Amino acid sequence: MNGKVIIKLIAGFVFCSLIEIGFVHQASAQMRIGFNYQLRNAVPKKGYGISLEPTVYKHKKLVVDTRGFFGYYNHNGMQTVGDPKLPADTFNRNIKYYVFGIGGVARYKLPFVNPFISLGIGFNSYKITSRGYVTIKSSYLYNGAVGFEVEPIPYIKPFIEYRYTHSTVRRFQVQFFKPNNSVGRLVVGFKVRL
């Protein structure tokens, strides 16, 4: 990925995070930062993420946070294509996938476990490199998630969630790669209260 695209992605994440921080009420200001590992049901399958979650509303056991998120996935592999009657063509293919956006999270505090749901919007970008060609495709997305976090230690909260994402990317094929518009992912990680 060229430097301009990386700068745009980082600037977008920082901008979304600053917007979120602006909505935090000073009386109940509480910020959480999350680190996670993600498994998708599409290529690339494995990735890492980071999120910022300032609290914007508290009422008894209900807590509402906003969320700024960023994820990175990478896939390197050999691709073999060709007619079964002819010799196969094998080549190396690298796929990088970036995603960032904002959303809302509603948590219900129970003893030792906090179930939550979230909704969000964002932006994703694919960079496919193979046979000396580089292709970049980007689109908007929306997502929803359900999950829970546990409270073994006061300031560290391990969590697990299932997130469904639907992208507006038009179906395209580059070097025998077709991205999925609808993708599910399992996310596991931890959040640290600042």
C-alpha positions as CSV (number, residue, x, y, z in Angstrom):
1,M,0.0,0.0,0.0
2,N,1.4,3.4,-0.9
3,G,2.1,6.0,1.7
4,K,-0.8,8.3,0.8
5,V,-3.4,5.5,1.4
6,I,-1.8,4.6,4.7
7,I,-1.8,8.2,5.8
8,K,-5.5,8.6,4.8
9,L,-6.4,5.5,6.8
10,I,-4.6,6.6,9.9
11,A,-6.0,10.2,9.5
12,G,-9.5,8.8,9.2
13,F,-9.1,6.6,12.4
14,V,-7.7,9.6,14.3
15,F,-10.5,11.9,13.1
16,C,-13.2,9.4,14.0
17,S,-11.6,8.9,17.5
18,L,-11.4,12.7,18.1
19,I,-15.1,13.1,17.1
20,E,-16.0,10.4,19.6
21,I,-13.9,11.9,22.4
22,G,-15.8,15.2,21.8
23,F,-19.0,13.5,22.7
24,V,-17.8,12.3,26.1
25,H,-19.5,13.9,29.1
26,Q,-16.8,15.2,31.5
27,A,-18.8,14.0,34.6
28,S,-18.8,10.4,33.5
29,A,-15.7,10.4,31.3
30,Q,-14.2,7.0,31.1
31,M,-12.1,5.7,28.2
32,R,-11.3,2.2,27.3
33,I,-8.9,1.0,24.7
34,G,-9.2,-2.5,23.2
35,F,-6.8,-4.9,21.4
36,N,-8.1,-7.9,19.6
37,Y,-7.5,-10.8,17.3
38,Q,-10.1,-11.5,14.5
39,L,-11.0,-14.5,12.5
40,R,-13.1,-13.9,9.3
41,N,-15.0,-16.4,7.1
42,A,-13.4,-14.8,4.0
43,V,-9.9,-14.1,2.7
44,P,-7.9,-12.7,4.3
45,K,-9.0,-14.7,7.3
46,K,-6.8,-13.5,10.2
47,G,-6.3,-10.0,11.5
48,Y,-5.7,-7.6,14.4
49,G,-7.7,-4.7,15.7
50,I,-7.6,-1.8,18.0
51,S,-10.6,0.3,19.4
52,L,-11.2,3.3,21.5
53,E,-14.4,3.4,23.5
54,P,-15.3,6.5,25.5
55,T,-18.4,6.2,27.7
56,V,-21.2,8.7,26.8
57,Y,-24.1,7.6,29.0
58,K,-24.6,5.6,32.3
59,H,-27.8,4.7,34.0
60,K,-27.8,2.1,36.7
61,K,-26.6,-1.1,34.9
62,L,-26.9,0.3,31.4
63,V,-23.7,1.8,29.9
64,V,-23.5,3.3,26.4
65,D,-20.1,3.8,24.7
66,T,-19.1,5.1,21.3
67,R,-16.4,3.1,19.5
68,G,-13.7,4.0,17.0
69,F,-12.2,0.9,15.5
70,F,-9.3,0.0,13.1
71,G,-8.5,-3.5,11.8
72,Y,-5.7,-4.9,9.6
73,Y,-5.6,-8.2,7.8
74,N,-2.9,-9.8,5.6
75,H,-2.8,-12.9,3.4
76,N,0.2,-14.2,1.5
77,G,-0.3,-17.4,-0.5
78,M,0.3,-19.2,-3.7
79,Q,-2.6,-19.2,-6.2
80,T,-2.9,-21.9,-8.8
81,V,-5.2,-21.4,-11.8
82,G,-5.7,-22.9,-15.2
83,D,-7.5,-25.3,-17.4
84,P,-7.3,-28.9,-16.1
85,K,-6.1,-30.0,-19.6
86,L,-3.2,-27.6,-19.6
87,P,-0.3,-27.0,-17.2
88,A,-1.4,-25.0,-14.2
89,D,-0.2,-21.4,-13.6
90,T,1.0,-20.7,-10.1
91,F,1.8,-17.3,-8.7
92,N,2.2,-15.5,-5.4
93,R,-0.7,-13.3,-4.2
94,N,-0.7,-10.8,-1.3
95,I,-4.0,-9.4,0.0
96,K,-4.1,-6.6,2.6
97,Y,-7.4,-5.5,4.1
98,Y,-7.9,-2.4,6.2
99,V,-11.1,-1.4,8.0
100,F,-12.0,1.6,10.2
101,G,-15.1,3.4,11.5
102,I,-17.2,4.5,14.4
103,G,-20.2,3.0,16.2
104,G,-22.1,2.7,19.4
105,V,-22.0,0.0,22.1
106,A,-24.7,-0.7,24.7
107,R,-23.5,-2.8,27.7
108,Y,-25.6,-4.2,30.5
109,K,-23.5,-4.7,33.7
110,L,-24.0,-7.9,35.6
111,P,-21.8,-9.5,38.2
112,F,-18.7,-10.9,36.5
113,V,-20.0,-10.6,32.9
114,N,-21.3,-7.7,30.7
115,P,-23.3,-8.7,27.6
116,F,-23.3,-6.0,24.8
117,I,-24.5,-5.2,21.4
118,S,-23.1,-2.7,18.9
119,L,-23.8,-1.1,15.6
120,G,-21.4,0.9,13.4
121,I,-20.5,2.3,10.1
122,G,-17.1,2.5,8.5
123,F,-14.8,2.2,5.5
124,N,-12.7,-0.7,4.2
125,S,-10.0,-1.0,1.6
126,Y,-8.5,-4.0,-0.2
127,K,-5.0,-4.0,-1.7
128,I,-4.3,-7.0,-3.9
129,T,-0.7,-7.5,-5.3
130,S,0.1,-10.3,-7.7
131,R,2.1,-10.8,-10.8
132,G,3.5,-7.3,-10.5
133,Y,0.1,-5.6,-10.5
134,V,-1.4,-3.6,-7.5
135,T,-5.1,-3.0,-7.2
136,I,-6.8,-1.0,-4.5
137,K,-10.6,-1.1,-4.0
138,S,-12.4,0.7,-1.2
139,S,-16.0,0.9,0.0
140,Y,-18.3,1.8,2.9
141,L,-19.6,-0.7,5.4
142,Y,-22.0,-1.2,8.2
143,N,-21.7,-3.7,11.0
144,G,-23.5,-5.2,14.0
145,A,-22.1,-7.3,16.9
146,V,-23.1,-9.2,20.0
147,G,-20.8,-10.4,22.7
148,F,-19.8,-10.3,26.3
149,E,-16.9,-9.2,28.4
150,V,-15.8,-10.7,31.7
151,E,-14.5,-8.8,34.8
152,P,-11.7,-10.9,36.4
153,I,-9.6,-7.8,37.1
154,P,-11.1,-4.3,37.6
155,Y,-9.2,-2.5,34.8
156,I,-8.8,-5.3,32.3
157,K,-11.8,-6.9,30.6
158,P,-11.3,-9.9,28.3
159,F,-14.1,-10.1,25.7
160,I,-15.5,-12.1,22.8
161,E,-17.9,-11.0,20.1
162,Y,-19.4,-12.1,16.8
163,R,-19.5,-9.2,14.3
164,Y,-21.4,-9.2,11.0
165,T,-20.2,-6.7,8.4
166,H,-21.8,-5.8,5.1
167,S,-19.8,-3.8,2.6
168,T,-21.0,-1.8,-0.4
169,V,-18.0,-2.9,-2.4
170,R,-19.0,-3.9,-5.9
171,R,-18.1,-7.4,-6.8
172,F,-14.8,-7.3,-8.6
173,Q,-12.3,-9.9,-9.6
174,V,-8.6,-9.2,-9.6
175,Q,-6.1,-12.0,-10.1
176,F,-8.8,-14.6,-9.2
177,F,-9.8,-12.8,-6.0
178,K,-13.5,-11.9,-5.3
179,P,-14.2,-10.1,-2.0
180,N,-17.4,-11.0,-0.1
181,N,-19.9,-8.3,0.6
182,S,-21.2,-10.0,3.8
183,V,-18.6,-11.3,6.2
184,G,-18.9,-12.7,9.7
185,R,-16.0,-12.6,12.1
186,L,-15.1,-13.9,15.6
187,V,-13.3,-11.3,17.7
188,V,-11.4,-12.1,20.9
189,G,-9.3,-9.7,22.9
190,F,-9.2,-7.4,26.0
191,K,-10.1,-3.9,26.9
192,V,-8.1,-1.7,29.3
193,R,-9.9,1.1,31.2
194,L,-7.8,4.3,31.3
